């Protein structure tokens, strides 16, 4: 790792260089801001260690110029005890840290190693956020049908705002995927996206999970704990299957939506948060309101922008594109052939498990195939049977609408098909 040391004090540079080289760092030395800029531009530098007070280009001006060109390099400032204010200002301008003279070898190495670790973590997080952002861009979502284009158009519009969203759809239709896409395309994308699957949390723990608790709030609460609302502060909280929330938790949730504040379980300190809510359910939530199982006032608070994701059986135009997408995700080699019959059969199936079921079917077919090809024999038997029954039923309905002459002709054709074209055998 290469460290660029910039200081007009040549004796200090010699001491620091010796200490750093002894710890396996490569060190470049410059005795002015101008020389430092030149060496920075000509070398692959990972850390800049510079004094603030120098003639000519001082440390603050050097910081500004380097940051204009490079956001990744680690910059640490060396400052005298009486000029800490300058170092604090420098951190606001983009410096990663500072160290105050005089300092020991151990202090210097500690600051350098700590700052490098932090910067690497920040870079990894930035890369992950970028990958997530690209993965959940609306134009990366696999849609062809008019129904889903309308869904994405609404989602694009609502993503720009802080409006509460209620996503309605059957299990497996992609409600969480759409919620993530809304988040990563929103002004809150740099903050966290927190998921709460309401049915998976025991009833006696849901309030603590959402709002946190203080020590001693209940048996087993041995220390204070933040809830999901605090974890999502500044970002987005996705409440999946919200129709399963208890009524008392619904009341507390309503208060957060109305006032942006709550107390932890067992506590009396009011905590304020800035959280965007995206809720989802596979239930008929209007019916739950009518039966008194879901609060009407909470429903209207959540239902600011409703988005209904249609089940896969109502947007079969998307199926071939989804098949290709999942084949590309799970294929074992660069090349894989898909029998045309696969598309036709899978388009005829009703997909009660929606996209999640289709993904599982494609993954299973690829795993069970012994060659770089997917054929009907790789599909589950129940899908073949269901589509065969549907095909037979369609043909019988069609026959009812035919004239007697066409019915007879079709019967003869069927007999010939079964007999392999043998007319004598077919006539029996």
VONU-248007 format. One line per field, with one value per residue (C-alpha): residue number from 0; residue in three letters; x, y, z. Coordinates in pm, 1 decimal, decimal comma. Example, Ala and Ser with C-alpha at 12.3 -4.5 7.8 and 13.67 -1.06 7.14 Angstrom:
<nodes>
n: 0	1 $
res: ALA	SER $
xx: 1230,0	1367,0 $
yy: -450,0	-106,0 $
zz: 780,0	714,0 $
</nodes>
This chain:
<nodes>
n: 0	1	2	3	4	5	6	7	8	9	10	11	12	13	14	15	16	17	18	19	20	21	22	23	24	25	26	27	28	29	30	31	32	33	34	35	36	37	38	39	40	41	42	43	44	45	46	47	48	49	50	51	52	53	54	55	56	57	58	59	60	61	62	63	64	65	66	67	68	69	70	71	72	73	74	75	76	77	78	79	80	81	82	83	84	85	86	87	88	89	90	91	92	93	94	95	96	97	98	99	100	101	102	103	104	105	106	107	108	109	110	111	112	113	114	115	116	117	118	119	120	121	122	123	124	125	126	127	128	129	130	131	132	133	134	135	136	137	138	139	140	141	142	143	144	145	146	147	148	149	150	151	152	153	154	155	156	157	158	159	160	161	162	163	164	165	166	167	168	169	170	171	172	173	174	175	176	177	178	179	180	181	182	183	184	185	186	187	188	189	190	191	192	193	194	195	196	197	198	199	200	201	202	203	204	205	206	207	208	209	210	211	212	213	214	215	216	217	218	219	220	221	222	223	224	225	226	227	228	229	230	231	232	233	234	235	236	237	238	239	240	241	242	243	244	245	246	247	248	249	250	251	252	253	254	255	256	257	258	259	260	261	262	263	264	265	266	267	268	269	270	271	272	273	274	275	276	277	278	279	280	281	282	283	284	285	286	287	288	289	290	291	292	293	294	295	296	297	298	299	300	301	302	303	304	305	306	307	308	309	310	311	312	313	314	315	316	317	318	319	320	321	322	323	324	325	326	327	328	329	330	331	332	333	334	335	336	337	338	339	340	341	342	343	344	345	346	347	348	349	350	351	352	353	354	355	356	357	358	359	360	361	362	363	364	365	366	367	368	369	370	371	372	373	374	375	376	377	378	379	380	381	382	383	384	385	386	387	388	389	390	391	392	393	394	395	396	397	398	399	400	401	402	403	404	405	406	407	408	409	410	411	412	413	414	415	416	417	418	419	420	421	422	423	424	425	426	427 $
res: UNK	UNK	UNK	UNK	UNK	UNK	UNK	UNK	UNK	UNK	UNK	UNK	UNK	UNK	UNK	UNK	UNK	UNK	UNK	UNK	UNK	UNK	UNK	UNK	UNK	UNK	UNK	UNK	UNK	UNK	UNK	UNK	UNK	UNK	UNK	UNK	UNK	UNK	UNK	UNK	UNK	UNK	UNK	UNK	UNK	UNK	UNK	UNK	UNK	UNK	UNK	UNK	UNK	UNK	UNK	UNK	UNK	UNK	UNK	UNK	UNK	UNK	UNK	UNK	UNK	UNK	UNK	UNK	UNK	UNK	UNK	UNK	UNK	UNK	UNK	UNK	UNK	UNK	UNK	UNK	UNK	UNK	UNK	UNK	UNK	UNK	UNK	UNK	UNK	UNK	UNK	UNK	UNK	UNK	UNK	UNK	UNK	UNK	UNK	UNK	UNK	UNK	UNK	UNK	UNK	UNK	UNK	UNK	UNK	UNK	UNK	UNK	UNK	UNK	UNK	UNK	UNK	UNK	UNK	UNK	UNK	UNK	UNK	UNK	UNK	UNK	UNK	UNK	UNK	UNK	UNK	UNK	UNK	UNK	UNK	UNK	UNK	UNK	UNK	UNK	UNK	UNK	UNK	UNK	UNK	UNK	UNK	UNK	UNK	UNK	UNK	UNK	UNK	UNK	UNK	UNK	UNK	UNK	UNK	UNK	UNK	UNK	UNK	UNK	UNK	UNK	UNK	UNK	UNK	UNK	UNK	UNK	UNK	UNK	UNK	UNK	UNK	UNK	UNK	UNK	UNK	UNK	UNK	UNK	UNK	UNK	UNK	UNK	UNK	UNK	UNK	UNK	UNK	UNK	UNK	UNK	UNK	UNK	UNK	UNK	UNK	UNK	UNK	UNK	UNK	UNK	UNK	UNK	UNK	UNK	UNK	UNK	UNK	UNK	UNK	UNK	UNK	UNK	UNK	UNK	UNK	UNK	UNK	UNK	UNK	UNK	UNK	UNK	UNK	UNK	UNK	UNK	UNK	UNK	UNK	UNK	UNK	UNK	UNK	UNK	UNK	UNK	UNK	UNK	UNK	UNK	UNK	UNK	UNK	UNK	UNK	UNK	UNK	UNK	UNK	UNK	UNK	UNK	UNK	UNK	UNK	UNK	UNK	UNK	UNK	UNK	UNK	UNK	UNK	UNK	UNK	UNK	UNK	UNK	UNK	UNK	UNK	UNK	UNK	UNK	UNK	UNK	UNK	UNK	UNK	UNK	UNK	UNK	UNK	UNK	UNK	UNK	UNK	UNK	UNK	UNK	UNK	UNK	UNK	UNK	UNK	UNK	UNK	UNK	UNK	UNK	UNK	UNK	UNK	UNK	UNK	UNK	UNK	UNK	UNK	UNK	UNK	UNK	UNK	UNK	UNK	UNK	UNK	UNK	UNK	UNK	UNK	UNK	UNK	UNK	UNK	UNK	UNK	UNK	UNK	UNK	UNK	UNK	UNK	UNK	UNK	UNK	UNK	UNK	UNK	UNK	UNK	UNK	UNK	UNK	UNK	UNK	UNK	UNK	UNK	UNK	UNK	UNK	UNK	UNK	UNK	UNK	UNK	UNK	UNK	UNK	UNK	UNK	UNK	UNK	UNK	UNK	UNK	UNK	UNK	UNK	UNK	UNK	UNK	UNK	UNK	UNK	UNK	UNK	UNK	UNK	UNK	UNK	UNK	UNK	UNK	UNK	UNK	UNK	UNK	UNK	UNK	UNK	UNK	UNK	UNK	UNK	UNK	UNK	UNK	UNK	UNK	UNK	UNK	UNK	UNK	UNK	UNK	UNK	UNK	UNK	UNK	UNK	UNK	UNK	UNK	UNK	UNK	UNK	UNK	UNK	UNK	UNK $
xx: 0,0	134,5	116,6	193,4	341,6	331,8	499,0	749,2	923,6	1192,4	1301,3	942,6	908,1	1219,4	1089,6	738,5	873,8	1097,8	810,0	575,5	832,6	917,7	549,7	560,0	407,4	548,6	607,6	636,2	750,4	675,3	779,5	517,6	157,7	265,1	509,8	245,0	-10,8	243,2	334,9	-28,7	-115,1	181,8	145,9	-113,0	-162,9	-408,8	-345,7	-250,5	-99,1	-55,4	19,0	-232,4	9,5	244,6	365,7	208,5	-69,6	-167,8	-331,0	-691,3	-643,2	-463,4	-757,5	-1007,0	-804,8	-751,8	-1116,1	-1229,2	-1039,3	-1060,2	-1334,0	-1178,7	-832,4	-794,1	-685,3	-550,3	-442,3	-156,5	-232,0	-73,0	-254,8	-375,5	-530,9	-777,3	-1055,2	-889,3	-880,2	-1251,8	-1323,7	-1112,4	-1324,0	-1629,7	-1445,3	-1381,6	-1086,0	-1120,7	-945,9	-674,0	-394,5	-259,2	112,7	299,1	199,3	360,9	425,4	142,8	-103,8	-11,3	-44,1	-374,1	-524,7	-399,2	-521,0	-856,4	-919,7	-822,9	-1060,1	-1342,3	-1287,5	-1281,1	-1606,2	-1761,3	-1647,6	-1788,7	-2119,5	-2129,3	-2062,6	-2334,6	-2580,7	-2495,6	-2546,4	-2877,4	-2980,4	-2906,1	-3078,3	-3394,5	-3417,4	-3764,2	-3620,7	-3455,1	-3787,9	-3922,8	-4256,4	-4431,0	-4801,6	-4995,9	-5108,8	-4752,3	-4646,9	-4927,2	-4805,1	-4449,3	-4567,9	-4747,0	-4445,2	-4208,4	-4425,1	-4470,6	-4098,0	-4017,9	-4232,7	-4252,6	-4612,3	-4720,5	-4781,7	-5008,4	-4919,8	-5194,4	-5140,6	-5135,8	-4837,1	-4549,9	-4646,2	-4338,3	-4466,3	-4133,9	-3943,0	-4164,2	-4124,5	-3744,7	-3758,5	-3961,0	-3703,8	-3388,6	-3544,4	-3649,0	-3469,3	-3419,2	-3210,0	-2890,3	-3066,6	-3179,0	-3465,2	-3596,8	-3830,4	-4077,2	-4269,5	-4562,4	-4693,0	-4346,6	-4309,5	-4477,8	-4775,0	-4614,8	-4300,0	-4438,6	-4465,5	-4107,8	-3988,0	-4143,4	-4093,7	-3813,8	-3816,5	-3635,5	-3458,1	-3707,0	-4007,1	-4082,7	-3922,6	-3602,0	-3560,6	-3213,5	-3111,0	-3256,0	-3320,8	-3405,9	-3697,6	-3742,5	-3875,3	-3552,7	-3347,2	-3530,0	-3500,5	-3440,0	-3518,5	-3807,5	-3990,0	-4162,8	-4444,5	-4521,4	-4860,2	-4980,8	-5328,7	-5200,4	-5120,2	-5291,4	-5538,7	-5332,7	-5024,0	-5237,7	-5323,3	-4958,2	-4869,5	-5142,6	-4986,2	-4645,8	-4803,1	-4991,5	-4730,2	-4398,2	-4335,6	-4370,4	-4234,5	-4042,9	-4225,8	-4205,4	-4063,0	-4199,1	-3942,4	-4094,0	-3882,9	-3927,1	-3847,9	-3858,9	-3967,5	-4148,7	-4397,5	-4463,1	-4713,2	-4829,1	-5090,8	-5232,6	-5563,4	-5880,8	-5804,9	-6130,9	-6319,0	-6105,1	-6208,1	-6576,4	-6550,3	-6366,9	-6040,4	-5847,3	-5877,4	-6052,4	-5846,9	-5520,6	-5640,1	-5696,3	-5356,2	-5187,2	-5395,5	-5254,1	-5122,4	-5257,3	-5079,1	-5241,4	-5006,6	-5211,8	-5152,3	-4943,7	-5247,0	-5384,9	-5066,9	-4950,6	-4776,1	-4498,7	-4440,7	-4200,1	-3983,2	-3978,8	-3886,4	-3586,8	-3484,9	-3489,2	-3317,5	-3038,3	-3015,0	-2994,4	-2833,1	-2530,2	-2351,2	-2335,3	-2563,1	-2896,5	-3178,6	-3543,7	-3798,6	-4072,2	-4335,9	-4212,5	-4339,5	-4680,2	-4735,9	-4624,1	-4843,8	-5147,5	-5082,6	-5259,4	-4967,7	-5135,7	-4791,8	-4729,3	-4373,3	-4220,8	-4368,7	-4249,6	-3897,3	-3895,5	-4019,7	-3745,6	-3472,2	-3595,7	-3604,5	-3243,5	-3119,9	-3288,7	-3183,4	-2881,8	-2812,8	-2803,0	-3168,5	-3504,4	-3790,2	-4138,2	-4000,2	-3820,2	-4145,3	-4346,0	-4613,3	-4896,7	-4829,1	-4833,9	-5157,8	-5332,6	-5245,5	-5351,9	-5690,4	-5731,5	-5640,1	-5896,4	-6167,2	-6099,8	-6127,1	-6461,1	-6600,9	-6484,4	-6657,8	-6990,4	-6979,5	-6901,7	-7148,2	-7226,9	-7009,3	-6709,2	-6765,2	-6756,1	-6442,9	-6267,7	-6365,4	-6218,1	-5896,5	-5864,9	-5917,2	-5651,9	-5409,8	-5458,5	-5422,7	-5110,3	-5284,5	-5417,7	-5764,7	-5880,6	-5786,0	-5941,8	-6276,9	-6318,0 $
yy: 0,0	340,3	638,9	990,2	1196,0	1575,0	1806,2	2091,8	1963,4	1737,0	1590,3	1488,3	1333,7	1121,3	993,7	915,7	751,6	524,3	421,2	348,3	160,1	-51,5	-155,0	-255,0	59,0	209,5	582,0	874,5	1204,5	1559,9	1880,2	2113,9	2107,4	2159,4	1866,2	1656,5	1718,6	1625,9	1297,0	1217,5	1252,7	1038,3	749,7	499,7	645,8	492,7	717,6	1086,9	1199,6	1577,1	1867,7	2153,0	2444,7	2467,2	2753,4	2779,4	2524,0	2440,3	2120,1	2244,7	2362,3	2036,5	1842,8	2030,0	1970,6	1599,0	1542,8	1706,7	1436,9	1137,1	1039,6	704,9	793,2	811,4	1157,4	1209,0	1551,2	1630,0	1928,3	2112,8	2102,9	2462,0	2420,4	2138,9	2365,9	2359,3	1980,0	1963,3	2198,7	1971,9	1670,3	1861,5	1922,0	1549,6	1447,9	1103,2	1178,4	1386,6	1331,9	1598,0	1664,8	1532,7	1169,3	831,7	562,2	355,4	645,7	713,4	348,6	317,8	619,4	501,3	140,2	244,8	494,9	247,1	-16,3	236,5	358,1	-0,2	-71,9	246,3	150,7	-200,8	-58,5	188,9	-92,0	-308,6	-18,0	40,7	-328,1	-327,8	-7,6	-158,7	-485,4	-308,6	-45,7	-48,0	-103,7	-424,0	-576,9	-847,1	-725,1	-738,4	-724,2	-397,4	-477,1	-480,4	-178,3	12,1	-114,4	2,0	339,1	400,1	274,9	507,4	805,7	721,9	645,0	1015,2	1104,4	1009,4	888,1	574,6	283,3	-20,9	-309,5	-567,1	-904,2	-1279,9	-1457,6	-1489,8	-1198,4	-993,1	-745,7	-720,6	-687,7	-393,5	-235,4	-258,1	-104,3	188,1	238,5	225,2	469,6	711,9	1002,3	763,9	513,4	585,6	484,6	142,4	-70,6	-274,2	-571,6	-694,7	-1011,3	-968,5	-1330,8	-1474,3	-1285,8	-1436,4	-1227,5	-1155,6	-1016,1	-811,9	-487,0	-520,8	-607,2	-294,1	-38,3	-183,2	-226,6	-117,1	-343,2	-527,9	-459,9	-832,9	-1159,6	-1200,2	-826,4	-804,7	-483,6	-193,3	-279,4	-69,2	-176,4	-181,5	175,1	311,1	86,1	230,2	596,0	804,5	507,4	274,9	19,4	-258,4	-420,4	-744,1	-911,0	-623,3	-774,4	-1009,0	-732,7	-741,1	-459,3	-302,9	-295,6	-142,5	145,0	212,5	194,8	447,5	690,0	661,5	729,0	1030,6	1185,7	1017,5	919,5	628,7	487,3	164,9	-118,4	-53,8	295,3	648,8	841,4	958,4	872,5	1060,1	892,2	980,0	658,4	590,2	302,8	56,0	-208,8	-519,7	-788,8	-1087,5	-1053,7	-866,8	-580,6	-396,1	-705,1	-712,4	-351,3	-440,1	-731,7	-517,5	-715,0	-418,9	-56,5	162,6	471,9	277,7	141,7	491,8	602,9	314,9	331,9	666,2	508,4	155,7	-64,8	-392,5	-656,5	-893,6	-1269,5	-1442,2	-1618,0	-1275,7	-1161,8	-1468,5	-1249,4	-1210,9	-1586,2	-1647,3	-1354,1	-1478,8	-1830,1	-1690,0	-1478,6	-1771,3	-2005,5	-1750,3	-1723,3	-2098,2	-2248,6	-2469,0	-2379,0	-2087,3	-2263,6	-2426,4	-2520,1	-2474,5	-2688,0	-2467,8	-2689,6	-2563,1	-2212,0	-2334,2	-2569,6	-2318,7	-2046,3	-2275,5	-2344,8	-2115,3	-2065,6	-2052,3	-1977,5	-1706,1	-1596,6	-1776,4	-2106,9	-2046,7	-1975,7	-2299,2	-2500,1	-2363,6	-2419,2	-2777,3	-2847,0	-2731,6	-2926,3	-3250,2	-3218,4	-3433,1	-3235,4	-2866,2	-2879,3	-2841,5	-3052,6	-3147,1	-3451,2	-3211,7	-3043,5	-3156,7	-3416,1	-3209,6	-2923,5	-3156,3	-3314,7	-2984,6	-2838,4	-3162,7	-3149,0	-2787,0	-2867,8	-3153,3	-2934,3	-2659,8	-2903,7	-3039,0	-2687,5	-2614,9	-2925,3	-2811,0	-2509,2	-2710,2	-2831,2	-3205,6	-3230,1	-3076,0	-3292,0	-3605,7	-3483,9	-3414,3	-3758,4	-3923,4	-3721,1	-3827,4	-4192,9	-4171,5	-4006,3	-4290,4	-4563,7	-4411,8	-4342,1	-4698,6	-4645,7	-5007,5	-4993,5	-4647,1	-4763,6	-5017,8 $
zz: 0,0	-103,9	136,3	15,6	303,2	251,9	505,5	483,0	800,2	651,0	985,3	1068,9	721,9	779,6	1114,9	986,5	667,4	871,9	1099,8	808,6	597,4	903,5	900,5	531,8	381,3	62,4	127,5	-114,9	37,1	-76,7	104,1	-43,7	-159,3	-520,7	-509,2	-333,0	-607,9	-875,2	-702,4	-633,9	-1002,7	-1114,7	-868,6	-748,7	-400,9	-152,2	151,0	167,1	499,7	488,9	722,3	724,2	774,4	474,1	254,6	-91,8	-130,9	227,9	348,9	315,2	-43,3	-123,9	22,8	-197,9	-514,1	-447,7	-356,7	-682,3	-871,5	-640,0	-393,7	-296,0	-162,9	215,7	336,7	691,4	815,1	1052,2	1272,7	1565,0	1899,6	1868,0	1519,3	1578,8	1449,5	1106,0	1116,7	1201,7	910,0	688,2	783,3	663,6	334,1	284,4	502,0	656,8	986,8	1154,0	1402,1	1641,8	1695,5	1884,8	1827,2	1885,3	1624,9	1774,5	1750,7	1387,7	1284,8	1470,5	1289,3	948,0	986,3	1136,7	855,9	583,2	728,2	748,2	391,4	256,7	438,8	294,6	-55,4	-17,6	107,6	-180,8	-427,9	-272,6	-280,6	-645,3	-727,4	-541,6	-713,3	-1055,0	-964,2	-850,1	-1123,1	-1277,2	-1625,4	-1497,1	-1396,2	-1627,6	-1763,8	-2100,8	-2016,9	-2012,0	-1656,8	-1521,0	-1725,3	-1550,3	-1210,8	-1280,0	-1406,7	-1075,9	-879,1	-1068,3	-984,4	-616,9	-571,8	-614,5	-313,3	55,0	23,1	209,3	-27,6	12,5	-220,9	-273,9	-436,0	-390,1	-235,7	-480,3	-705,9	-613,8	-353,6	-167,7	-496,4	-596,0	-249,8	-278,5	-625,9	-491,1	-212,5	-428,7	-674,9	-400,0	-228,0	68,8	-130,2	68,0	391,5	505,8	373,9	667,8	618,5	878,7	796,1	1034,0	1043,9	1115,7	1447,3	1755,5	1874,1	2211,8	2043,3	1752,6	1952,8	2079,1	1727,4	1577,8	1854,9	2069,9	2447,7	2759,6	3005,1	3226,8	3000,7	3002,9	3107,0	2906,2	2829,5	2982,9	2802,2	2602,7	2239,6	1935,0	1718,3	1342,0	1331,5	1480,2	1251,3	950,2	1058,9	745,9	522,9	440,9	655,7	460,4	659,0	477,5	533,4	748,4	759,6	1032,4	1286,8	1626,9	1695,4	1978,0	1753,7	1477,5	1714,6	1792,6	1423,7	1347,5	1595,1	1426,3	1088,0	1222,2	1450,9	1368,3	1730,6	1975,7	2302,1	2338,8	2511,7	2888,0	2840,5	2863,2	2656,1	2326,7	2022,8	1695,1	1362,3	993,4	822,9	499,1	525,2	245,4	352,4	169,1	211,8	25,9	209,9	116,2	354,2	280,2	396,6	714,1	777,0	731,0	975,4	1232,4	1210,6	1074,4	1186,2	933,0	1024,3	982,2	647,4	513,2	644,8	464,1	147,9	26,6	-293,9	-349,2	-604,8	-708,3	-855,9	-1072,2	-1031,3	-1297,1	-1446,2	-1541,6	-1717,8	-1906,1	-2162,6	-1902,2	-1864,0	-2159,6	-2048,6	-1689,3	-1809,4	-2000,5	-1699,5	-1454,3	-1701,4	-1735,2	-1354,7	-1284,1	-1596,4	-1534,3	-1859,5	-2101,4	-2347,9	-2270,6	-2507,0	-2412,4	-2597,0	-2750,9	-2583,9	-2245,8	-2317,6	-2434,4	-2141,1	-1877,8	-2029,3	-1992,7	-1623,5	-1372,1	-1126,3	-784,2	-636,7	-897,9	-986,7	-688,0	-809,9	-1167,7	-1045,1	-842,4	-1141,7	-1369,6	-1109,5	-1054,1	-1428,4	-1472,0	-1169,0	-1285,8	-1650,2	-1738,0	-2054,9	-2152,0	-2249,3	-2075,6	-2204,9	-2082,4	-1897,9	-1660,8	-1551,2	-1245,7	-1328,4	-1177,6	-1420,4	-1723,5	-1598,3	-1524,4	-1864,3	-2039,5	-1865,1	-1963,0	-2324,0	-2338,0	-2187,6	-2441,4	-2728,7	-2601,6	-2570,9	-2920,8	-3054,4	-2910,4	-3141,6	-3456,0	-3712,7	-3734,0	-4044,4	-3864,1	-3557,3	-3774,9	-3954,5	-3623,8	-3489,2	-3797,0	-3761,8	-3397,8	-3487,2	-3757,3	-3515,7	-3264,5	-3530,5	-3677,9	-4009,4	-4054,5	-4207,9	-4153,5	-3789,0	-3749,0	-3895,6	-3617,5 $
</nodes>
